[in-house]
């Protein structure tokens, strides 16, 4: 990532993996420190790859992540990935109404790949339209987007949780870049406020035991299901 880049070319790095990769913090810190202008495209094959790590490496560098199922044909999927990487893209996205808070790392727009941008409006009335700008080659383009009000309070809470998840990702990235800064309280409070799983919070299940009259019970061994995509040994 840290090598000099030819300004006339894009540097694209492909990472293909069919196994689990650990050391997420160390790997992502290395990406942060040597980010440059390179883009990382990741391809996970099967159920074993570390989805969090591969997704974050791609998003931090405005690349794409692709998942290939255990029984899927890899060749057409890779052809589609290569086609997207070669095609023109919209990069350096920004929401330009001045009151909208978005994630630090907004994705680039690739052909055939939908983009979702969690954001939060800071104060004031909800506008009827916002402008999203992006870089396309040597020029800046502006795209007007109509704002639709949600009629469901439940949907509003769900979108709030999604935006909070994006903020937690930003805080985790900041903690990786600056390990001396204690962001644990902020991450914990945000996760608790929106009922989210994080490095410092967990979902807790409370079970109760009810005893009934009658003969004593007997122990029964119940087989557990294997994780998705795994095959048991014989």
C-alpha positions as CSV (number, residue, x, y, z in Angstrom):
1,X,0.0,0.0,0.0
2,X,2.8,2.4,0.8
3,X,4.7,2.2,-2.5
4,X,4.7,5.3,-4.7
5,X,1.7,5.5,-7.1
6,X,1.8,6.4,-10.7
7,X,-0.6,9.4,-10.9
8,X,-1.7,8.2,-14.4
9,X,-2.9,4.9,-13.0
10,X,-5.1,3.5,-10.2
11,X,-3.6,1.0,-7.8
12,X,-5.9,-1.9,-7.1
13,X,-5.1,-4.7,-4.7
14,X,-7.0,-7.9,-4.8
15,X,-7.3,-10.2,-1.7
16,X,-8.9,-13.6,-2.2
17,X,-9.4,-15.8,0.9
18,X,-11.1,-19.1,1.6
19,X,-9.9,-19.3,5.2
20,X,-10.2,-17.4,8.5
21,X,-7.9,-14.3,8.9
22,X,-7.2,-13.0,12.4
23,X,-5.4,-10.0,13.9
24,X,-8.1,-7.6,12.7
25,X,-6.7,-4.7,14.7
26,X,-3.1,-5.1,13.4
27,X,-4.2,-5.5,9.8
28,X,-6.6,-2.5,9.8
29,X,-4.0,-0.4,11.6
30,X,-1.5,-1.3,8.8
31,X,-4.2,-0.3,6.2
32,X,-4.7,3.1,8.0
33,X,-1.0,3.8,8.2
34,X,-0.2,3.0,4.6
35,X,-3.6,3.8,3.0
36,X,-2.5,6.2,0.2
37,X,-4.6,6.1,-2.9
38,X,-4.7,2.4,-3.3
39,X,-8.0,0.4,-3.3
40,X,-8.5,-3.0,-1.9
41,X,-11.0,-5.4,-3.4
42,X,-11.7,-8.5,-1.3
43,X,-13.2,-11.8,-2.3
44,X,-14.3,-14.3,0.4
45,X,-14.9,-17.8,-0.7
46,X,-17.0,-20.2,1.4
47,X,-18.1,-19.7,5.0
48,X,-14.7,-19.5,6.7
49,X,-13.4,-15.9,5.7
50,X,-13.4,-13.2,8.3
51,X,-16.3,-11.1,7.0
52,X,-15.7,-8.1,9.3
53,X,-12.1,-7.8,8.3
54,X,-12.6,-8.2,4.6
55,X,-15.5,-5.8,4.5
56,X,-13.6,-3.1,6.5
57,X,-10.5,-3.4,4.3
58,X,-12.6,-2.8,1.2
59,X,-14.7,0.0,2.7
60,X,-11.7,1.9,4.2
61,X,-10.1,2.1,0.7
62,X,-13.3,2.7,-1.3
63,X,-13.0,-0.8,-2.8
64,X,-15.6,-3.6,-3.0
65,X,-16.1,-6.9,-1.1
66,X,-17.6,-9.9,-2.8
67,X,-18.8,-13.2,-1.3
68,X,-18.7,-16.5,-3.1
69,X,-20.9,-19.3,-1.8
70,X,-19.6,-22.7,-1.3
71,X,-21.4,-24.2,-4.3
72,X,-21.3,-21.1,-6.5
73,X,-19.2,-20.9,-9.7
74,X,-16.3,-18.5,-9.0
75,X,-15.5,-17.6,-12.7
76,X,-18.6,-15.4,-13.5
77,X,-18.5,-13.7,-10.1
78,X,-14.8,-12.8,-10.6
79,X,-15.5,-11.6,-14.2
80,X,-18.2,-9.3,-12.7
81,X,-15.8,-8.0,-10.0
82,X,-13.0,-7.3,-12.6
83,X,-15.5,-5.5,-14.8
84,X,-16.6,-3.2,-11.9
85,X,-13.0,-2.5,-10.9
86,X,-12.0,-1.5,-14.5
87,X,-15.1,0.7,-15.2
88,X,-15.4,4.4,-14.3
89,X,-16.6,5.1,-10.8
90,X,-17.9,7.9,-8.7
91,X,-15.6,8.6,-5.8
92,X,-15.2,11.0,-2.8
93,X,-18.9,11.1,-2.1
94,X,-20.3,13.9,0.1
95,X,-23.7,15.0,1.2
96,X,-23.7,18.8,0.7
97,X,-26.6,20.2,2.7
98,X,-24.3,21.3,5.6
99,X,-26.4,19.7,8.3
100,X,-26.0,16.0,7.6
101,X,-23.5,13.9,9.5
102,X,-22.2,10.9,7.6
103,X,-19.6,8.2,8.1
104,X,-15.9,9.2,7.7
105,X,-15.5,6.7,4.9
106,X,-18.2,6.9,2.2
107,X,-18.2,4.3,-0.5
108,X,-17.4,4.8,-4.1
109,X,-20.1,4.0,-6.6
110,X,-19.4,1.1,-9.0
111,X,-21.6,-0.1,-11.9
112,X,-24.2,-2.5,-10.7
113,X,-23.3,-2.2,-7.0
114,X,-25.9,-0.4,-4.9
115,X,-24.7,2.2,-2.3
116,X,-26.2,2.8,1.1
117,X,-25.1,5.8,3.1
118,X,-26.3,6.0,6.8
119,X,-26.5,9.7,7.8
120,X,-28.1,11.9,10.5
121,X,-29.6,15.3,10.0
122,X,-28.4,17.7,12.7
123,X,-31.3,20.1,13.8
124,X,-33.8,22.1,11.8
125,X,-36.6,21.0,9.5
126,X,-36.2,18.0,7.2
127,X,-35.4,19.2,3.7
128,X,-37.3,18.0,0.7
129,X,-34.1,17.4,-1.2
130,X,-30.4,17.0,-0.6
131,X,-27.5,17.1,-3.0
132,X,-24.8,14.4,-3.2
133,X,-21.6,15.2,-4.9
134,X,-19.0,12.9,-6.3
135,X,-15.8,12.9,-8.3
136,X,-16.0,11.4,-11.8
137,X,-12.7,11.6,-13.5
138,X,-11.5,15.2,-13.5
139,X,-14.9,16.8,-12.7
140,X,-17.2,17.1,-9.8
141,X,-20.8,15.9,-10.3
142,X,-23.9,16.8,-8.2
143,X,-26.9,14.5,-7.9
144,X,-30.1,15.8,-6.3
145,X,-31.8,13.2,-4.1
146,X,-35.4,13.5,-2.9
147,X,-36.0,13.0,0.8
148,X,-38.9,10.8,1.8
149,X,-40.4,11.1,5.3
150,X,-40.9,7.8,7.1
151,X,-44.5,7.1,8.3
152,X,-43.5,4.3,10.6
153,X,-41.9,5.0,14.0
154,X,-40.4,1.5,14.1
155,X,-38.6,2.1,10.8
156,X,-37.3,5.3,12.2
157,X,-35.8,3.5,15.2
158,X,-34.3,0.9,12.9
159,X,-32.6,3.5,10.7
160,X,-31.4,5.2,13.8
161,X,-29.7,2.0,14.9
162,X,-28.1,1.6,11.4
163,X,-26.7,5.1,11.6
164,X,-25.4,4.4,15.1
165,X,-23.7,1.2,13.9
166,X,-21.9,3.4,11.2
167,X,-20.8,5.8,14.0
168,X,-19.4,2.8,16.0
169,X,-17.4,1.7,13.0
170,X,-15.9,5.2,12.8
171,X,-15.0,5.2,16.5
172,X,-13.5,1.7,16.2
173,X,-11.4,2.9,13.2
174,X,-10.3,5.9,15.2
175,X,-9.4,3.7,18.2
176,X,-7.3,1.6,15.8
177,X,-5.5,4.6,14.4
178,X,-5.0,6.2,17.9
179,X,-4.7,3.3,20.4
180,X,-3.8,5.8,23.2
181,X,-7.3,7.4,23.0
182,X,-9.9,5.8,25.2
183,X,-13.1,5.6,23.1
184,X,-14.5,2.6,25.0
185,X,-17.1,4.7,27.0
186,X,-18.4,6.4,23.9
187,X,-18.7,3.2,22.0
188,X,-20.4,1.5,24.9
189,X,-22.9,4.3,25.5
190,X,-23.8,4.4,21.8
191,X,-24.3,0.6,21.6
192,X,-26.4,0.6,24.8
193,X,-28.6,3.5,23.6
194,X,-29.5,1.7,20.4
195,X,-29.3,-1.9,21.6
196,X,-26.3,-2.9,19.5
197,X,-23.7,-5.5,19.7
198,X,-20.1,-4.2,20.0
199,X,-16.7,-5.0,21.3
200,X,-17.9,-3.9,24.8
201,X,-21.5,-4.9,24.8
202,X,-23.4,-8.2,24.4
203,X,-26.9,-9.6,24.1
204,X,-27.9,-11.4,27.3
205,X,-30.5,-14.1,27.4
206,X,-32.3,-14.8,30.7
207,X,-33.8,-18.3,31.1
208,X,-36.0,-19.6,33.9
209,X,-36.3,-23.1,35.1
210,X,-39.7,-24.5,36.1
211,X,-40.1,-27.7,38.1
212,X,-43.2,-29.8,37.8
213,X,-44.5,-32.6,39.9
214,X,-44.1,-36.2,38.6
215,X,-41.3,-38.7,38.0
216,X,-37.8,-37.3,37.6
217,X,-36.7,-36.3,34.1
218,X,-34.0,-38.0,32.1
219,X,-31.1,-36.6,30.3
220,X,-31.3,-36.5,26.5
221,X,-28.3,-35.5,24.3
222,X,-29.5,-33.1,21.5
223,X,-27.2,-32.7,18.5
224,X,-26.3,-29.1,17.6
225,X,-26.3,-27.8,14.1
226,X,-23.0,-27.0,12.4
227,X,-22.3,-23.4,11.4
228,X,-23.6,-22.5,7.9
229,X,-21.3,-23.8,5.1
230,X,-19.4,-26.3,7.3
231,X,-19.4,-30.0,6.8
232,X,-18.9,-32.4,9.7
233,X,-16.1,-35.0,9.7
234,X,-16.8,-38.7,9.7
